[in-house]
Each structure stands twice: as C-alpha cells, then as structure tokens.
Amino acid sequence: MRLLLIEDEAALAEQLRKALSDAGFATDVTGDGIEAQYLGEEEAYDVAVLDLGLPGRAGLEVLRNWRKAGNALPVLILTARDAWHEKVDGFKAGADDYLGKPFHTEELIARLNALIHRAGNQPGGVLTAGGLTLDEDRQEALLPTGTGMELTGTEFRLLRYLMLHPDSLLSKSRLTEHVYEYDQDRDSNVIEVYINRLRRKIGHDAIETRRGQGYVFHPGVFRSQDG
C-alpha cells in the first residue's frame, strides 16, 4: 500500500520511512505543508501520516483543504500536541485517527493497517479474503490448507491491494500507482511479472487477466478450496 508521510523532523521522518517500508508500505516523505497538500491531491495514496507543526502550511489546514476538496484519503495525525481539545480539533478537521508523540512504531503500524482495512470495507484484525489470509507482520500468505507462502516486498504490497479490492477490475496503471513509491521506476509491464509470481504461490485461478483491461482477484476460489 502507498503511504504519504508528512513529518518535518528529518531524523524521525527517516526512522519512520524505514520502519514503514519494512512493514510493507511504499512510503513517500515530505516535510513541507504546501508540498504535502499537493501530493495528497495529485498522487494515489492509501493512507497518510500527518504532523501538525509544518513549515509552509499547517497540518490542520492541509487536512481541511483536502476534505473541502472531497479528498477522502485516510489520515492519521501524528503530533506532540496531545491535549484533548487539540485531538477534537483534529477530528473535526477530518482526521481518522490520532497518535501523540512519543509513540511505539508498532502501534503506529497497527493503527495504519486498521485504517486501511476499514477503507477497504474489511473487518478489523487479520486481513482475509475467502479462505486466504495475509499475515501482515510476517508478510506471508496463508492458504486454506494452512500452508504459508513467503512474499517479497512488492508481492506483499500487490497482494494486499488485491485482497482489499476483491472482485474488482484493477488496471496495471492503478496497481502500479499503489505499489511503488513516487521516485521509483513505475513500469506497469513489471506488474505482470509479479502477478505471475503470486499465481505460482496462491494459485493461478485466484487472479484473472482481462486482456487490455487489467486483473481481477477472486476470493471465491479459496472459499471452494476451504469447503
């Protein structure tokens, strides 16, 4: 999944970028409020982590502007301002969650996964589709038989996006937007390579190719295997 990290403290931003990338997020980082608002409007993110004390434009103003424009991007506010009334201001501006500094990175990642599941109309906790389970901590796919399949970073991000959008037609360009970071080489043809790798691990029938259109993930395949 693709994440926008908005944090102007350089050391913390780099620490979080590495931890989030290790946790399976394609992470873009900015420390400027104006650039943050632009990226949130122009790029395809699945979730954002937003600091409030930003140069250029305050975090709450960035958030309000997104919401006024109809941008429903899930946003977790991350800030040292931990007074209850400031949390209320954040939620009124359109925040989906709030985490005060200092914090544990594991809690941040757990909260982000919960936001992403909710945005994908998935229940909280473990991500499942049919009889397929995705272990987001170990980055493994668990088949109905109980067999675990290790995934590379790109395979994990791709499978998670497919599982959050079951039975939906997803174009190569859309998948590319949500799997790779801003400055990576986004060759949509490479997606086909990773789709084929996933098929070898979870089953060929789980991912349908629609020529000239994209791919459809079918969780019903795993329900029949489970039964």
GROMACS elastic network, one bead per residue, 0.5 to 0.9 nm:
[ bonds ]
;  ai    aj funct       b0    kb
    1    24     6  0.70441   500
    1    25     6  0.51232   500
    1    26     6  0.60135   500
    1    27     6  0.85134   500
    1    45     6  0.77241   500
    1    46     6  0.61453   500
    1    47     6  0.81513   500
    1   116     6  0.86069   500
    1   156     6  0.89769   500
    1   157     6  0.54366   500
    1   158     6  0.76344   500
    1   160     6  0.72453   500
    1   161     6  0.64337   500
    1   178     6  0.55911   500
    1   179     6  0.58149   500
    1   180     6  0.83466   500
    2    24     6  0.89406   500
    2    25     6  0.56438   500
    2    27     6  0.60081   500
    2    28     6  0.78917   500
    2    44     6  0.75005   500
    2    45     6  0.50724   500
    2    46     6  0.53823   500
    2    47     6  0.69596   500
    2    48     6  0.87566   500
    2   157     6  0.84461   500
    2   177     6  0.78196   500
    2   178     6  0.50637   500
    2   179     6  0.61511   500
    2   180     6  0.70395   500
    2   181     6  0.69694   500
    3    20     6  0.85784   500
    3    25     6  0.61836   500
    3    26     6  0.59821   500
    3    28     6  0.63250   500
    3    29     6  0.86177   500
    3    44     6  0.89667   500
    3    45     6  0.55782   500
    3    46     6  0.59456   500
    3    47     6  0.51465   500
    3    48     6  0.55228   500
    3    49     6  0.76359   500
    3   178     6  0.87090   500
    3   181     6  0.84773   500
    4    26     6  0.85848   500
    4    27     6  0.59495   500
    4    28     6  0.50601   500
    4    29     6  0.60836   500
    4    30     6  0.78426   500
    4    36     6  0.81158   500
    4    39     6  0.80789   500
    4    40     6  0.75302   500
    4    45     6  0.65685   500
    4    46     6  0.82288   500
    4    47     6  0.65701   500
    4    49     6  0.62928   500
    4    50     6  0.81979   500
    5    13     6  0.75316   500
    5    16     6  0.83073   500
    5    17     6  0.75368   500
    5    27     6  0.67421   500
    5    28     6  0.60015   500
    5    30     6  0.64549   500
    5    31     6  0.82985   500
    5    36     6  0.86370   500
    5    47     6  0.88331   500
    5    48     6  0.58882   500
    5    50     6  0.64950   500
    5    51     6  0.84829   500
    6    13     6  0.79103   500
    6    28     6  0.84763   500
    6    29     6  0.59151   500
    6    30     6  0.50683   500
    6    31     6  0.54366   500
    6    32     6  0.73669   500
    6    33     6  0.77849   500
    6    36     6  0.65255   500
    6    48     6  0.74843   500
    6    49     6  0.59254   500
    6    51     6  0.58900   500
    6    52     6  0.88536   500
    6    54     6  0.84054   500
    6    59     6  0.86402   500
    7    10     6  0.73625   500
    7    12     6  0.76409   500
    7    13     6  0.56709   500
    7    29     6  0.73577   500
    7    30     6  0.63638   500
    7    32     6  0.77968   500
    7    49     6  0.80029   500
    7    50     6  0.67199   500
    7    51     6  0.53779   500
    7    52     6  0.84149   500
    7    53     6  0.85092   500
    7    54     6  0.73907   500
    7    78     6  0.85013   500
    8    11     6  0.89107   500
    8    12     6  0.83352   500
    8    13     6  0.70641   500
    8    30     6  0.71097   500
    8    32     6  0.66754   500
    8    33     6  0.89893   500
    8    51     6  0.77045   500
    8    53     6  0.79575   500
    8    54     6  0.62335   500
    8    55     6  0.76193   500
    9    12     6  0.55610   500
    9    13     6  0.60004   500
    9    14     6  0.87201   500
    9    31     6  0.72968   500
   10    13     6  0.50357   500
   10    14     6  0.62012   500
   10    15     6  0.86097   500
   10    31     6  0.77876   500
   11    14     6  0.53258   500
   11    15     6  0.62405   500
   11    16     6  0.86733   500
   12    15     6  0.50134   500
   12    16     6  0.60628   500
   12    17     6  0.84091   500
   13    16     6  0.51855   500
   13    17     6  0.59506   500
   13    18     6  0.86581   500
   13    29     6  0.72379   500
   13    30     6  0.84660   500
   13    31     6  0.82629   500
   14    18     6  0.62573   500
   14    19     6  0.86307   500
   14    29     6  0.84339   500
   15    18     6  0.54710   500
   15    19     6  0.63625   500
   15    20     6  0.86738   500
   16    19     6  0.50153   500
   16    20     6  0.58633   500
   16    21     6  0.82899   500
   16   105     6  0.76460   500
   17    20     6  0.52199   500
   17    21     6  0.59848   500
   17    22     6  0.85083   500
   17    25     6  0.88320   500
   17    26     6  0.89879   500
   17    27     6  0.62604   500
   17    28     6  0.78176   500
   17    29     6  0.73257   500
   18    21     6  0.51168   500
   18    22     6  0.61057   500
   18    23     6  0.85816   500
   18    27     6  0.85928   500
   19    22     6  0.50974   500
   19    23     6  0.62290   500
   19    24     6  0.89167   500
   19    25     6  0.89542   500
   19   105     6  0.75062   500
   19   109     6  0.87482   500
   20    24     6  0.65067   500
   20    25     6  0.55015   500
   20    26     6  0.78158   500
   20    27     6  0.68923   500
   20   105     6  0.86487   500
   20   109     6  0.72394   500
   21    24     6  0.52330   500
   21    26     6  0.59403   500
   21    27     6  0.62208   500
   21   153     6  0.85791   500
   22    25     6  0.72727   500
   22   153     6  0.80635   500
   23   109     6  0.74800   500
   23   136     6  0.76154   500
   23   137     6  0.70584   500
   23   138     6  0.87539   500
   23   139     6  0.80761   500
   23   153     6  0.87085   500
   24    27     6  0.89564   500
   24   136     6  0.79447   500
   24   137     6  0.89446   500
   24   139     6  0.76673   500
   24   153     6  0.60717   500
   24   154     6  0.80368   500
   24   156     6  0.68109   500
   24   157     6  0.60218   500
   25   153     6  0.86279   500
   25   157     6  0.70193   500
   25   179     6  0.81363   500
   25   180     6  0.89053   500
   25   181     6  0.88425   500
   26   154     6  0.89503   500
   26   157     6  0.79624   500
   26   178     6  0.77400   500
   26   179     6  0.62738   500
   26   180     6  0.56357   500
   26   181     6  0.50534   500
   26   182     6  0.85132   500
   27   180     6  0.83561   500
   27   181     6  0.59424   500
   27   182     6  0.82065   500
   28   181     6  0.60593   500
   28   182     6  0.63412   500
   28   183     6  0.83809   500
   29    36     6  0.86667   500
   30    33     6  0.80579   500
   30    35     6  0.70130   500
   30    36     6  0.62663   500
   30    39     6  0.89924   500
   31    35     6  0.80214   500
   31    36     6  0.74986   500
   31    51     6  0.87080   500
   31    54     6  0.67483   500
   31    55     6  0.74304   500
   32    35     6  0.54851   500
   32    36     6  0.60223   500
   32    37     6  0.87600   500
   32    54     6  0.59806   500
   32    55     6  0.54350   500
   32    56     6  0.58307   500
   32    57     6  0.71677   500
   32    58     6  0.89003   500
   33    37     6  0.62233   500
   33    38     6  0.86859   500
   33    52     6  0.89001   500
   33    53     6  0.88749   500
   33    54     6  0.55799   500
   33    55     6  0.59638   500
   33    56     6  0.51690   500
   33    58     6  0.60557   500
   33    59     6  0.63549   500
   33    61     6  0.85727   500
   33    62     6  0.65664   500
   34    37     6  0.53134   500
   34    38     6  0.64165   500
   34    39     6  0.87929   500
   34    55     6  0.82130   500
   34    56     6  0.56413   500
   34    57     6  0.55533   500
   34    58     6  0.86294   500
   34    62     6  0.75897   500
   35    38     6  0.50515   500
   35    39     6  0.61084   500
   35    40     6  0.85163   500
   35    56     6  0.84275   500
   35    57     6  0.89185   500
   36    39     6  0.52076   500
   36    40     6  0.60911   500
   36    41     6  0.85869   500
   36    50     6  0.88595   500
   36    57     6  0.88692   500
   36    59     6  0.88492   500
   36    62     6  0.74653   500
   37    40     6  0.51870   500
   37    41     6  0.62668   500
   37    42     6  0.87035   500
   37    57     6  0.86559   500
   37    62     6  0.55056   500
   37    63     6  0.78462   500
   37    65     6  0.77755   500
   37    66     6  0.71681   500
   38    41     6  0.51846   500
   38    42     6  0.60676   500
   38    43     6  0.82546   500
   39    42     6  0.51559   500
   39    43     6  0.54248   500
   39    44     6  0.85724   500
   39    45     6  0.88000   500
   40    43     6  0.58497   500
   40    44     6  0.75702   500
   40    45     6  0.70882   500
   40    48     6  0.81779   500
   40    66     6  0.75954   500
   40    71     6  0.82105   500
   40    73     6  0.78044   500
   41    44     6  0.81510   500
   41    66     6  0.71979   500
   41    69     6  0.86889   500
   41    71     6  0.72513   500
   43   177     6  0.79508   500
   43   182     6  0.83687   500
   44   174     6  0.83866   500
   44   177     6  0.61124   500
   44   178     6  0.64986   500
   45    48     6  0.72743   500
   45    73     6  0.71348   500
   45    74     6  0.89292   500
   45   177     6  0.80885   500
   45   178     6  0.66867   500
   46    73     6  0.65560   500
   46    74     6  0.69929   500
   46   116     6  0.69574   500
   46   119     6  0.85306   500
   46   178     6  0.73520   500
   47    73     6  0.59296   500
   47    75     6  0.59251   500
   47    76     6  0.78267   500
   47   112     6  0.73710   500
   47   115     6  0.76596   500
   47   116     6  0.69333   500
   48    73     6  0.71276   500
   48    74     6  0.62839   500
   48    76     6  0.62270   500
   48    77     6  0.83600   500
   48   112     6  0.86546   500
   49    74     6  0.87772   500
   49    75     6  0.59192   500
   49    77     6  0.58664   500
   49    78     6  0.63994   500
   49   112     6  0.85621   500
   50    59     6  0.65560   500
   50    60     6  0.87689   500
   50    63     6  0.84511   500
   50    75     6  0.67833   500
   50    76     6  0.61003   500
   50    78     6  0.56490   500
   50    79     6  0.79175   500
   51    54     6  0.67784   500
   51    58     6  0.86739   500
   51    59     6  0.59921   500
   51    60     6  0.87330   500
   51    76     6  0.87315   500
   51    77     6  0.58925   500
   51    79     6  0.52993   500
   51    80     6  0.86264   500
   52    58     6  0.59350   500
   52    60     6  0.61226   500
   52    61     6  0.88540   500
   52    77     6  0.72403   500
   52    78     6  0.72849   500
   52    79     6  0.60659   500
   52    80     6  0.85958   500
   52    81     6  0.81789   500
   53    57     6  0.85819   500
   53    58     6  0.59365   500
   53    59     6  0.62663   500
   53    60     6  0.87986   500
   53    79     6  0.76853   500
   53    80     6  0.88914   500
   53    81     6  0.89743   500
   54    57     6  0.61138   500
   54    58     6  0.51791   500
   54    59     6  0.60478   500
   55    58     6  0.67700   500
   55    59     6  0.89423   500
   57    60     6  0.85352   500
   57    61     6  0.66946   500
   57    62     6  0.67417   500
   58    61     6  0.53008   500
   58    62     6  0.63775   500
   58    63     6  0.88222   500
   59    62     6  0.50540   500
   59    63     6  0.62630   500
   59    64     6  0.86516   500
   59    77     6  0.85685   500
   60    63     6  0.50244   500
   60    64     6  0.60730   500
   60    65     6  0.85251   500
   60    89     6  0.82972   500
   60    90     6  0.67396   500
   60    93     6  0.65827   500
   60    94     6  0.88187   500
   60    95     6  0.89369   500
   61    64     6  0.50375   500
   61    65     6  0.60573   500
   61    66     6  0.85526   500
   61    93     6  0.82056   500
   62    65     6  0.52292   500
   62    66     6  0.63001   500
   62    67     6  0.88010   500
   63    66     6  0.51256   500
   63    67     6  0.63027   500
   63    68     6  0.86435   500
   63    75     6  0.81787   500
   63    90     6  0.86301   500
   63    93     6  0.64093   500
   63    94     6  0.66375   500
   63    95     6  0.74417   500
   64    67     6  0.51684   500
   64    68     6  0.60880   500
   64    69     6  0.85932   500
   64    92     6  0.89773   500
   64    93     6  0.53233   500
   64    94     6  0.67333   500
   65    68     6  0.50911   500
   65    69     6  0.62262   500
   65    70     6  0.87426   500
   65    71     6  0.85429   500
   66    69     6  0.52131   500
   66    70     6  0.64493   500
   66    71     6  0.50269   500
   66    72     6  0.76500   500
   66    73     6  0.81927   500
   66    94     6  0.87677   500
   67    71     6  0.51741   500
   67    72     6  0.66263   500
   67    73     6  0.86138   500
   67    93     6  0.77960   500
   67    94     6  0.65714   500
   68    71     6  0.73933   500
   69    72     6  0.89430   500
   71    74     6  0.89718   500
   72    75     6  0.86454   500
   72    94     6  0.88585   500
   73   119     6  0.88921   500
   74    94     6  0.89659   500
   74    95     6  0.74214   500
   74    96     6  0.60459   500
   74    97     6  0.84696   500
   74   112     6  0.89299   500
   74   115     6  0.67108   500
   74   116     6  0.76089   500
   74   119     6  0.74148   500
   75    94     6  0.79258   500
   75    95     6  0.53629   500
   75    96     6  0.53805   500
   75    97     6  0.66628   500
   75    98     6  0.85560   500
   75   112     6  0.88795   500
   75   115     6  0.83576   500
   76    95     6  0.62035   500
   76    96     6  0.58315   500
   76    98     6  0.54053   500
   76    99     6  0.72241   500
   76   108     6  0.88855   500
   76   111     6  0.82767   500
   76   112     6  0.74967   500
   76   115     6  0.84567   500
   77    87     6  0.88507   500
   77    90     6  0.74092   500
   77    95     6  0.66241   500
   77    96     6  0.79706   500
   77    97     6  0.62675   500
   77    99     6  0.61529   500
   77   100     6  0.80844   500
   78    81     6  0.86501   500
   78    97     6  0.88249   500
   78    98     6  0.61753   500
   78    99     6  0.50485   500
   78   100     6  0.58020   500
   78   101     6  0.69218   500
   78   108     6  0.89725   500
   79    82     6  0.70394   500
   79    98     6  0.81169   500
   79    99     6  0.67511   500
   79   100     6  0.51506   500
   79   101     6  0.56124   500
   79   102     6  0.85313   500
   80    83     6  0.89561   500
   80    99     6  0.86604   500
   80   100     6  0.54380   500
   80   102     6  0.72466   500
   81    84     6  0.89190   500
   81    86     6  0.67007   500
   81    87     6  0.80747   500
   81   100     6  0.67521   500
   81   101     6  0.78104   500
   82    85     6  0.84535   500
   82    86     6  0.66790   500
   82    87     6  0.67931   500
   82    98     6  0.89819   500
   82    99     6  0.80889   500
   82   100     6  0.54108   500
   82   101     6  0.76150   500
   83    86     6  0.53751   500
   83    87     6  0.65370   500
   83    88     6  0.89234   500
   84    87     6  0.50920   500
   84    88     6  0.63620   500
   84    89     6  0.87902   500
   85    89     6  0.62707   500
   85    90     6  0.86678   500
   86    90     6  0.62425   500
   86    91     6  0.87264   500
   87    90     6  0.50063   500
   87    91     6  0.62818   500
   87    92     6  0.85753   500
   87    98     6  0.69626   500
   88    91     6  0.51861   500
   88    92     6  0.60773   500
   88    93     6  0.85421   500
   89    92     6  0.50974   500
   89    93     6  0.61540   500
   89    94     6  0.88205   500
   89    95     6  0.89584   500
   90    93     6  0.51140   500
   90    94     6  0.65721   500
   90    95     6  0.55804   500
   90    96     6  0.87115   500
   90    97     6  0.86803   500
   90    98     6  0.78134   500
   91    94     6  0.51421   500
   91    96     6  0.67174   500
   91    97     6  0.75534   500
   91    98     6  0.81431   500
   92    95     6  0.71493   500
   95    98     6  0.72903   500
   96   115     6  0.76490   500
   97   111     6  0.78347   500
   97   112     6  0.88119   500
   97   115     6  0.80828   500
   99   102     6  0.86520   500
   99   103     6  0.73012   500
   99   107     6  0.88374   500
   99   108     6  0.74453   500
   99   111     6  0.89143   500
  100   103     6  0.65071   500
  101   104     6  0.88032   500
  103   106     6  0.86488   500
  103   107     6  0.73507   500
  103   108     6  0.75635   500
  104   107     6  0.54126   500
  104   108     6  0.66491   500
  104   109     6  0.89886   500
  105   108     6  0.50148   500
  105   109     6  0.62598   500
  105   110     6  0.85978   500
  106   109     6  0.52149   500
  106   110     6  0.61617   500
  106   111     6  0.86339   500
  107   110     6  0.50391   500
  107   111     6  0.61160   500
  107   112     6  0.85675   500
  108   111     6  0.51914   500
  108   112     6  0.61961   500
  108   113     6  0.86892   500
  109   112     6  0.50393   500
  109   113     6  0.61531   500
  109   114     6  0.85813   500
  110   113     6  0.51949   500
  110   114     6  0.62520   500
  110   115     6  0.87571   500
  111   114     6  0.50483   500
  111   115     6  0.62779   500
  111   116     6  0.87275   500
  112   115     6  0.50687   500
  112   116     6  0.62380   500
  112   117     6  0.86113   500
  113   116     6  0.51090   500
  113   117     6  0.61185   500
  113   118     6  0.85594   500
  113   124     6  0.86921   500
  113   125     6  0.85833   500
  113   136     6  0.85055   500
  114   117     6  0.51289   500
  114   118     6  0.61396   500
  114   119     6  0.86045   500
  114   123     6  0.85608   500
  114   124     6  0.59613   500
  114   125     6  0.71535   500
  115   118     6  0.51162   500
  115   119     6  0.61461   500
  115   120     6  0.86275   500
  115   124     6  0.87672   500
  116   119     6  0.50590   500
  116   120     6  0.62271   500
  116   121     6  0.87086   500
  116   122     6  0.84413   500
  116   164     6  0.83806   500
  117   120     6  0.50773   500
  117   121     6  0.63088   500
  117   123     6  0.65834   500
  117   124     6  0.64401   500
  117   125     6  0.83247   500
  117   127     6  0.73429   500
  117   164     6  0.71408   500
  118   122     6  0.54618   500
  118   123     6  0.66485   500
  118   124     6  0.70208   500
  119   122     6  0.74451   500
  119   164     6  0.86602   500
  120   123     6  0.88445   500
  120   163     6  0.89519   500
  120   164     6  0.52698   500
  120   165     6  0.67907   500
  121   164     6  0.78537   500
  122   125     6  0.89395   500
  122   127     6  0.73449   500
  122   128     6  0.82841   500
  122   164     6  0.72344   500
  123   126     6  0.80534   500
  123   127     6  0.77614   500
  123   128     6  0.89189   500
  124   127     6  0.77082   500
  126   133     6  0.72771   500
  126   134     6  0.70870   500
  126   135     6  0.71028   500
  126   136     6  0.78630   500
  127   132     6  0.86336   500
  127   133     6  0.59904   500
  127   134     6  0.55449   500
  127   135     6  0.74134   500
  127   136     6  0.78384   500
  127   160     6  0.82751   500
  127   163     6  0.78893   500
  127   164     6  0.82293   500
  128   131     6  0.68955   500
  128   132     6  0.56302   500
  128   134     6  0.62151   500
  128   163     6  0.73776   500
  128   164     6  0.88320   500
  129   132     6  0.52820   500
  129   133     6  0.65314   500
  129   134     6  0.85458   500
  129   163     6  0.60488   500
  129   164     6  0.81585   500
  129   166     6  0.75201   500
  129   218     6  0.86304   500
  129   219     6  0.53077   500
  129   220     6  0.81315   500
  129   222     6  0.78595   500
  129   223     6  0.85457   500
  130   133     6  0.81221   500
  130   144     6  0.87737   500
  130   218     6  0.84304   500
  130   220     6  0.56624   500
  130   221     6  0.73556   500
  130   222     6  0.51983   500
  130   224     6  0.84968   500
  130   226     6  0.83136   500
  131   142     6  0.85679   500
  131   143     6  0.67992   500
  131   144     6  0.51087   500
  131   145     6  0.89083   500
  131   219     6  0.73245   500
  131   220     6  0.81518   500
  131   221     6  0.82774   500
  131   223     6  0.51749   500
  131   224     6  0.83304   500
  131   225     6  0.75515   500
  131   226     6  0.59309   500
  132   141     6  0.70626   500
  132   142     6  0.59270   500
  132   143     6  0.51588   500
  132   144     6  0.59487   500
  132   163     6  0.88960   500
  132   202     6  0.84458   500
  132   219     6  0.73688   500
  132   222     6  0.61016   500
  132   223     6  0.82498   500
  133   140     6  0.84411   500
  133   141     6  0.58855   500
  133   143     6  0.66675   500
  133   144     6  0.79447   500
  134   137     6  0.88752   500
  134   138     6  0.88113   500
  134   139     6  0.70746   500
  134   140     6  0.59760   500
  134   142     6  0.61367   500
  134   143     6  0.89165   500
  134   156     6  0.86175   500
  134   159     6  0.83978   500
  134   160     6  0.73765   500
  134   163     6  0.85998   500
  135   138     6  0.56006   500
  135   139     6  0.54035   500
  135   140     6  0.51307   500
  135   141     6  0.61837   500
  135   142     6  0.72005   500
  136   140     6  0.69692   500
  136   141     6  0.87067   500
  136   156     6  0.83678   500
  136   160     6  0.86081   500
  137   140     6  0.80411   500
  138   141     6  0.89480   500
  138   150     6  0.80850   500
  138   151     6  0.88847   500
  139   149     6  0.87837   500
  139   150     6  0.66263   500
  139   151     6  0.59799   500
  139   152     6  0.78130   500
  139   153     6  0.78252   500
  139   156     6  0.61175   500
  140   148     6  0.61764   500
  140   149     6  0.53651   500
  140   151     6  0.55716   500
  140   152     6  0.88529   500
  140   156     6  0.74883   500
  141   147     6  0.82081   500
  141   148     6  0.56414   500
  141   149     6  0.50211   500
  141   150     6  0.65831   500
  141   151     6  0.72208   500
  141   156     6  0.83204   500
  141   159     6  0.86312   500
  141   201     6  0.84250   500
  141   202     6  0.76454   500
  142   145     6  0.78793   500
  142   146     6  0.58058   500
  142   147     6  0.56192   500
  142   149     6  0.62986   500
  142   150     6  0.89453   500
  142   202     6  0.86050   500
  143   146     6  0.53089   500
  143   147     6  0.53284   500
  143   148     6  0.64362   500
  143   149     6  0.78147   500
  143   202     6  0.69946   500
  143   222     6  0.78464   500
  143   226     6  0.88976   500
  144   147     6  0.73503   500
  144   222     6  0.67502   500
  144   223     6  0.82222   500
  144   225     6  0.68097   500
  144   226     6  0.54317   500
  145   148     6  0.88379   500
  145   225     6  0.83569   500
  145   226     6  0.74699   500
  149   201     6  0.64304   500
  149   202     6  0.77763   500
  150   156     6  0.87504   500
  150   201     6  0.85942   500
  151   154     6  0.78768   500
  151   155     6  0.55443   500
  151   156     6  0.54802   500
  151   198     6  0.83966   500
  151   201     6  0.87341   500
  152   155     6  0.50941   500
  152   156     6  0.60012   500
  152   157     6  0.86575   500
  153   156     6  0.51859   500
  153   157     6  0.63261   500
  153   158     6  0.86313   500
  154   157     6  0.52044   500
  154   158     6  0.60567   500
  154   159     6  0.85020   500
  154   179     6  0.68019   500
  154   180     6  0.80901   500
  154   194     6  0.76032   500
  155   158     6  0.51330   500
  155   159     6  0.59916   500
  155   160     6  0.84474   500
  155   194     6  0.62402   500
  155   195     6  0.79865   500
  155   197     6  0.77621   500
  155   198     6  0.67181   500
  156   159     6  0.52298   500
  156   160     6  0.60326   500
  156   161     6  0.85766   500
  157   160     6  0.52140   500
  157   161     6  0.62566   500
  157   162     6  0.87135   500
  157   178     6  0.81392   500
  157   179     6  0.58387   500
  157   180     6  0.88358   500
  158   161     6  0.52530   500
  158   162     6  0.62772   500
  158   163     6  0.86890   500
  158   175     6  0.72132   500
  158   176     6  0.87606   500
  158   178     6  0.80577   500
  158   179     6  0.60928   500
  158   191     6  0.86232   500
  158   194     6  0.79707   500
  158   195     6  0.81171   500
  158   198     6  0.88195   500
  159   162     6  0.50152   500
  159   163     6  0.60613   500
  159   164     6  0.85473   500
  159   195     6  0.86694   500
  159   198     6  0.75684   500
  160   163     6  0.51124   500
  160   164     6  0.61787   500
  160   165     6  0.87100   500
  161   164     6  0.51429   500
  161   165     6  0.63874   500
  161   166     6  0.88945   500
  161   175     6  0.78091   500
  161   178     6  0.76735   500
  161   179     6  0.81396   500
  162   165     6  0.51487   500
  162   166     6  0.61601   500
  162   167     6  0.86998   500
  162   168     6  0.83559   500
  162   170     6  0.82329   500
  162   175     6  0.85985   500
  162   207     6  0.88766   500
  162   215     6  0.89704   500
  162   216     6  0.78451   500
  162   217     6  0.59580   500
  163   166     6  0.54395   500
  163   167     6  0.89603   500
  163   217     6  0.71018   500
  163   218     6  0.87764   500
  163   219     6  0.78327   500
  165   168     6  0.57219   500
  165   169     6  0.85416   500
  165   170     6  0.83699   500
  165   216     6  0.86859   500
  165   217     6  0.76234   500
  166   169     6  0.86417   500
  166   216     6  0.72367   500
  166   217     6  0.53822   500
  166   218     6  0.61623   500
  166   219     6  0.65508   500
  167   216     6  0.55552   500
  167   217     6  0.53818   500
  167   218     6  0.54189   500
  167   219     6  0.74888   500
  167   220     6  0.89717   500
  168   215     6  0.79899   500
  168   216     6  0.55221   500
  168   217     6  0.69279   500
  168   218     6  0.86140   500
  169   210     6  0.83044   500
  169   213     6  0.76009   500
  169   214     6  0.63216   500
  169   215     6  0.56204   500
  169   217     6  0.80114   500
  170   173     6  0.82976   500
  170   174     6  0.63634   500
  170   175     6  0.66609   500
  170   213     6  0.76479   500
  170   214     6  0.53406   500
  170   215     6  0.52927   500
  170   216     6  0.63456   500
  170   217     6  0.87500   500
  171   174     6  0.52231   500
  171   175     6  0.63303   500
  171   176     6  0.85808   500
  171   212     6  0.86106   500
  171   213     6  0.57596   500
  171   215     6  0.63705   500
  172   175     6  0.51878   500
  172   176     6  0.60648   500
  172   177     6  0.86537   500
  172   188     6  0.56290   500
  172   189     6  0.75393   500
  172   191     6  0.65670   500
  172   192     6  0.79950   500
  172   213     6  0.78744   500
  172   214     6  0.55939   500
  172   215     6  0.76150   500
  173   176     6  0.50030   500
  173   177     6  0.61984   500
  173   178     6  0.88465   500
  173   186     6  0.87125   500
  173   187     6  0.87506   500
  173   188     6  0.58565   500
  173   191     6  0.88695   500
  173   214     6  0.86610   500
  174   177     6  0.51371   500
  174   178     6  0.65473   500
  174   179     6  0.87943   500
  174   188     6  0.89323   500
  175   178     6  0.53248   500
  175   179     6  0.61315   500
  175   180     6  0.86571   500
  175   188     6  0.80790   500
  175   191     6  0.75251   500
  176   179     6  0.52576   500
  176   180     6  0.60509   500
  176   186     6  0.63336   500
  176   187     6  0.75759   500
  176   188     6  0.58428   500
  176   190     6  0.87711   500
  176   191     6  0.69080   500
  177   180     6  0.60897   500
  177   181     6  0.78870   500
  177   182     6  0.83811   500
  177   186     6  0.77641   500
  177   188     6  0.89970   500
  178   181     6  0.79934   500
  180   183     6  0.82455   500
  180   184     6  0.62603   500
  180   185     6  0.80239   500
  180   186     6  0.67385   500
  181   184     6  0.54382   500
  181   185     6  0.85636   500
  181   186     6  0.84388   500
  182   185     6  0.84376   500
  182   186     6  0.84977   500
  183   186     6  0.84197   500
  186   189     6  0.87361   500
  186   190     6  0.82347   500
  187   190     6  0.56936   500
  187   191     6  0.76397   500
  188   191     6  0.54715   500
  188   192     6  0.77325   500
  189   192     6  0.57196   500
  189   193     6  0.74609   500
  190   193     6  0.51995   500
  190   194     6  0.67308   500
  190   195     6  0.87894   500
  191   194     6  0.51928   500
  191   195     6  0.60912   500
  191   196     6  0.86480   500
  192   196     6  0.62272   500
  192   197     6  0.86485   500
  193   196     6  0.52941   500
  193   197     6  0.63767   500
  193   198     6  0.88373   500
  194   198     6  0.61723   500
  194   199     6  0.85668   500
  195   198     6  0.51355   500
  195   199     6  0.62452   500
  195   200     6  0.88134   500
  195   207     6  0.76987   500
  195   215     6  0.87930   500
  196   199     6  0.50066   500
  196   200     6  0.63905   500
  196   201     6  0.88479   500
  196   204     6  0.79425   500
  196   207     6  0.89376   500
  197   200     6  0.52580   500
  197   201     6  0.66025   500
  197   202     6  0.89237   500
  198   201     6  0.50885   500
  198   202     6  0.60177   500
  198   203     6  0.75660   500
  198   204     6  0.81210   500
  198   207     6  0.85405   500
  199   202     6  0.53326   500
  199   205     6  0.75101   500
  199   206     6  0.69992   500
  199   207     6  0.68661   500
  200   203     6  0.57207   500
  200   204     6  0.63921   500
  201   204     6  0.83338   500
  202   205     6  0.87172   500
  202   206     6  0.70883   500
  203   206     6  0.56903   500
  203   207     6  0.79935   500
  203   221     6  0.88585   500
  204   207     6  0.63326   500
  204   208     6  0.80275   500
  205   208     6  0.65008   500
  205   217     6  0.88072   500
  205   218     6  0.77562   500
  205   221     6  0.69776   500
  206   216     6  0.82649   500
  206   217     6  0.57951   500
  206   218     6  0.51484   500
  206   219     6  0.66828   500
  206   220     6  0.81656   500
  206   221     6  0.59764   500
  206   222     6  0.77254   500
  207   215     6  0.65235   500
  207   216     6  0.56076   500
  207   218     6  0.61526   500
  207   219     6  0.89083   500
  208   214     6  0.84887   500
  208   215     6  0.54910   500
  208   216     6  0.50691   500
  208   217     6  0.63855   500
  208   218     6  0.74728   500
  209   212     6  0.88070   500
  209   213     6  0.80779   500
  209   214     6  0.60924   500
  209   216     6  0.66799   500
  210   213     6  0.54157   500
  210   214     6  0.53167   500
  210   215     6  0.57864   500
  210   216     6  0.76240   500
  211   214     6  0.65058   500
  211   215     6  0.83958   500
  218   221     6  0.60513   500
  218   222     6  0.81510   500
  219   222     6  0.55661   500
  219   223     6  0.67990   500
  220   224     6  0.64108   500
  220   225     6  0.86849   500
  221   224     6  0.54736   500
  221   225     6  0.64816   500
  221   226     6  0.88064   500
  222   226     6  0.59857   500
  222   227     6  0.85256   500
  223   226     6  0.50133   500
  223   227     6  0.62016   500
  224   227     6  0.51287   500
